[in-house]
Amino acid sequence: MDQSFEAIFKDRVKRMHYQVDGLSSDKSHIQVVIWPTFSGLTDFEKGIADHIASLGFSVTALDLYGIDQNPVEMEQKRAKMGALVAEADPLHELQNELTQSACDAIHGKTIVHIGFCLGGRLALEAGLHLESSAGAVSFHGLMSFFRAQSEEKANTKAKIMVLNGYQDPLVMDEDAQEAKHYWAGLGMDFQFVDFSNTMHSFMLPSADNPDHGSQYNPLTTQRAYSYLENFLNEFI
């Protein structure tokens, strides 16, 4: 394994995940795992966790980079993201370790991964490659996730949902179609929702760069929450 990957993401990295227990007796067995944007675990992901927990589900927002290790400058964020997704095997091993560390006390729960931007892709990776995953939801995530080497190695039982801005410049029509064909070829249960008049990062209140295709959209955010709640309710 690449030693730079180990140094950045594993060696002596101390993490503090954000855990919120669900209060609904018929929903708390569903464990939602949140993968953050390339900025790492922030108040944004914690707010998402609080909202999902208010619906009755148990939630863990993952500390991807470690305590006080979130990148600040754009160049740093891109560099860490590039190192993270450079190779499939180290990425999936790390995802499995983080999922287990976040869910080690909740064996038997139904694990559903969700994520935003980079985290959207990571949620799709976890859904496809981790056998413990029951489902995955991507919010404005890229479709460049690693494909399984064979159908036998794919977690085809996972349900997939993609919530995508139709005006997102980072998701081309051909990328979306190729992902759909891939999941369909595996016989997987998937949904792909395009929101009109919606750009990249539509869930992030801080996103305000429409000239570069990134813009918060409160209406789409409200609709996306509804889609997520309906999706999670399927696992009750």
N, C-alpha and C positions, 0 to 999 in steps of 0.2 A: 504494500500500500504506500502511496505517496506520503513521504514524511512531512511535507508541508501541510497536507491535509490533516494529518495527525496533530501537528503542532498548533494549527489554528482551531480545530474543532474538538480535539479529544484530550491531548496531553495536559493534565493538571488544570483542566477547564472546570471551574465551579459554576454550577447553574442554580437558579432559583426560579422554578416554574410558578405560574400563577394558577392556583387551584380554587375553584368555587364549586361547592357541592349542590346538586339539585335537590329541591325540597319537595318535589312531587313523587309520591310513592310509586306511581305507575310509569314514571319517566326517568327517575334517577339512575336506573340500571344502564341507561344510554350515556356513554362517556364521549363527549366531544373533545377532540384534540385540535387546538388551533395552531397553525403554522404561520409565523409572522411575515411581514414584508422584509425586504432586504435591509431595512433599518433595525431589525431585531425586535425583541419584545419591548413594547412601549405602552403608554396609556391607551392607545388605540385598541390594541389587542385585548387589554384588560377590560376596556369598556364593552367590547364585543362579548367577552366571557361573562361579564355581569348580566348583559342582556339575555344571553342564552340561558344562563342559570335562572333568571327570573321566569323563564318559561317552564322550568321544572327539571331541566337536564343538568347532569354533572359536566363540568368543563375544566380543561387544563389548557392554558395558553403557554406554549413552550418557550423557554429561554434558549434561543438558538445558538447564540454566540458565547454566553457566559456572563457572569456578573461584571458590570462595568466594562464590557468588551464590545458594546454596540458601536459600529462604525458611524462616524459623524459626517465626514466629507463625502461627496458623491463618488469620487474616485475610490475611496476606501470601500464604500458600499458595493460598487461594481466589482472590485477586486475580490472581496470575500464571497460574493455571489458566484463569481466565475470559478473560484477554487472549490466551492461547495458542489457545483453541478458539473464539474469537469469530467468525472468518471462515475459510472453507475454503481459499481460494487461498494466503494467507500461511502457514497451517499446513502445507499439503502441500508448499509450496516449501521450508520449513524442514526438514521431515522428509526430503525428498529430499536436501538439502544435508548434513544430519547423517549420513544413511545412506551417502552417497558419501564423506564425510570419514572415516567409521569403516571403510569397506570399500575405500578407494582402492587398496590394495596387494593386493587379493585378487580381481581380476577373474576372472570365470568361475565363481565359487563360487555355491552355491545359498543365497539369502538368505531366512531365516525370521525374522519379527518376533514377539517375545513382549512382554508387559507386564502390569503390575499396577495395579489401580485406574485412575487416569488413564492410566497406561501401557497398560492393557488396551484402552482405547478407542483410544489412539494406535497400538497394534499393528494393530487392525482398520482404522484409517484407512490405514496404510501398506500393508496387504495389499490393500485395495480400490483404492487410488489410485496406488500406485507400481508401474510396470511391471516393475521389477527383483525384485519380491517373489514368492517361490514359495509362501509360506504365512504364516499369522498365528495366534497363540494369545493369547487374552485370559483373564487370571486376574482374577476379580471386577471386570471392567471394565463401564462403562456401555454401553448400546446406543444412545446418542445420537450415534453417529458420522455424519459427513456422507455422505449418499448421492451416488452419481455422477450427474452431470447427464443422462447417457444411458447406455444399455447399452454403446455403443461406447467410452465413456470409462472404463468399469469394467475393472479387471484381473481378469477372470472366471476366469483360469487358476489363481489363488491358491487354495490350500486353507485353510479357516477352521476353527478349533476354539475354542469358548467353554467355559470351566470356571467355573461359576456356583454360588454358594450359593443354595439354594432359599429360605432365609430372609433373603436380602439385600434390605433395604428400598429400595435404590437401583435395583433391577431389577424392575419390575412384570411380571406375567405378560403383559400386553398389549404391553409393550416387547419382551419376548423373542419373542413370537409375530410381531410386526411385522418384527423383524430376520430371523427365519427365513423369512417369506414373501418378504422382499426378496431374500435370497440365493437362495431357491428359484426366484424369478422370473428371476434371472440365470443359472440353471442351474449354480450354483457348488457345489463340493464342500465341504459344511460339516457340522460336528458341534456339537451343543449339549448339554452335560452339566450336569445339576442334581445337586448334592450335598445330601442331606437333612441336617437339623440343622446347617446351615452358614450363617453370616452373611457380611457384607461383610468384606473384608480377611483372609480365612481363611488366607492364606499368610504374613502378617506376624506374627512372634513378639511384637511390641510391641502388637498390637491387643488391647485389653481394655476395651471399652466396650459390653457387650451391651445395655444400656438404650437405646443409640442404634444398635443393629444391627450393631456391628463387633466381631468376636471371632476370635482365632487358633484354628485347629482343626488339631492335629497329624495326626490320622487323615486328614482331607481333604487336607492338604498332601502326605502320603505318596501318596495315591491320585492327586493331581494330577500329581505328578512322574512317576508311571507312565504316565499318559495322555500327558504331554509326550514322554517318551522313545519311546513307541510311534509318536507322530505324527512325530517327527523321523526315526525309522528308515524311514519311508515314502519319504524322499528319498534314501536310500542307493542 
